[in-house]
Amino acid sequence: MTRAASLASLVDPSAVALDVAVTDRDDAVRRAGELLVDSGAAEPGYVAAMLERERAVTTFLGEGIAAPHGTLRSRGEVHRDALSVLRLAAPIDWAGERVEVVIGIAAGSEGHIGMLARLASRLLDPAAAADLRAAVTVDEVLAALSPRPAG
C-alpha cells in the first residue's frame, strides 16, 4: 500500500459528513472530533484536546482545508489512527483563512505528524484538493484521498 493510499484506508465511511452547517471554527473542530469518537477511533475527551490544539496554533493546511488534531497529552484518548472528513455546507473563517473541508486526525504516539505530512503532500495537488472540496459522496471523498492513477 502506498503512503497516499493509506489515507483513504484511515477513513471509516461513518466518519464522513457532507454539507454540514457549522457556526464557526470551534463548532467545525467539535463536529470533526465527534465523528472520530462516534466511529470508535477516540474517546470523547479527545475532542477537547483538538479544541485546545486549535486554539494554540491553527491547523489550516491550505487549499481550503484544515486538519485539527489533539495534543500530545491526548494520545492516550486514541484507540486507533483514523481520519474524519467534514465537508462544510458553506466556507467558514479559520484564523483568517477560508475553510471548506475539515479533516479530523486521531493518532496515537507521533502518528499525527506522518498523517499531516501525507495529507499535505496529497493536497499539494490542486486537483485533489478541488475534488475533496467538491465531493458529494463518501466514495468521492475516499477517491480524493487516494492516489491518482498514472496516465
N, C-alpha and C positions, 0 to 999 in steps of 0.2 A: 504494500500500500504506500502510495506517495504521501509526502507530508501534506499536500493540499487536499488529497482525497480524504485524509483523516479528519479534516474539519467537518465535512458533511456527516461523517460517522459519529461525531460527538453531539449531533443534534437529534434528540428524541422528537419525533413528529408532534408529540403532545406539548413540546416546549417552543412551538412556533405559534405566534399570534399575529394576524394580519389586519390592517385597517383599524388599529387600536387608537382610540381617542384618549389622550393624556392631558393633564393640566399644565405640567411643567417638567423640568429635568428630573426632580426628585420622584415625581409620580412615575416617570418612564423607568427610572432605575428600579424603583419598587416593583413595578409590574414585571420587568425582566427577571428580577430576583425571584419573584413568586413563581414564575414559570419553572425556574430551576428547582425550587422547593417542591412544587406540585409534581414534577417529573421524577422526584426521588433522588436528585443529584446532590441536594444540600439540605441542611437544617434551616428552620425559619430564622435563626439568629444570623445567618449569612447575609440576609437582606440588609440588616442594619449595618453590617460591615461594608457592604457595597456602597451604601449611602455615605458612610464615614470616609471611604476612599475617594469617592467623587467630590466630596466637599473639600478634601485636602488637595487634590490635583485632578484636573479634567482628564477624562478618558476618551476624548474626541480623537478619532483616528484620521479624519479627512473624508472627502467624498460623501459627506452627509451621514457618516456612520460613527457611532460611539460604541465603546466596548467596556462597560462597567464591570468591575470585579471586586472581590473582597480584599481585606488587608491580610498581611502575612499572619497576624494573630488569629484570623478566622479560618485558616486552612483546616483546622480540626472539625469545622462545621460541614466540610465537603465529604460526601460519600464516594463520588466518582467524578472524574473530569467530564465536563459537559458544557455545551453552549445552549443558550436560548436565543431566539430571534423574535424581535418585536418590530414589525413594520408599522409605522405610525400613520394614522389617517391624515394628519397634516403635520408639516415640519414644525419643530419647536426650537427655541433658543437654547443653546447648550454652551454656556460660558462665552457668549458672543459668536458662536458658530451655529449654522443651520443643520439640524439633525433630522433625518427621516427614518433611520434604522438604528435600533439599539440591539447589540449583541451582548447578552449577559454571559459572563465566564465564571464557571466554578472549576477550581483546580486545587488539588492537594499539593503539598510541598511547593516547589518552584514552578509547577506546571503552567501557571498563568503566563509566565514570561515567554515560553515557547509558543503557547497558543496565541498570544498577542503578536508575536513575530510572524507566525504563519498567516494570521488574519491580515496583518498589514501588508505582507508580501502578496497575498491573493488579491487584496483590494487595491493594490497599486495598478492593477489592470482596470482602467476606467470602465471597460465594458462589463467586467464582473461586478463592479460597484453599481453600475446602472441597472444590471439585471437584478441585483438584490433589492434596490430601491423600487423597482417596478414589479417585483414578484407578487402574484395574486394567489398562488397555491403553495402548499408545503413542498411539492416536488420542484417548483421553480426556485424556492429558497435553497433547497439542497443542491440543485444544479448550479446555482450561483456560487456556492461554496466548494464546488468540485472543480478539478482542473478541466480546462477546455481541451477537446480532442485536437491532436496535431492535424494540421492541414490547412 
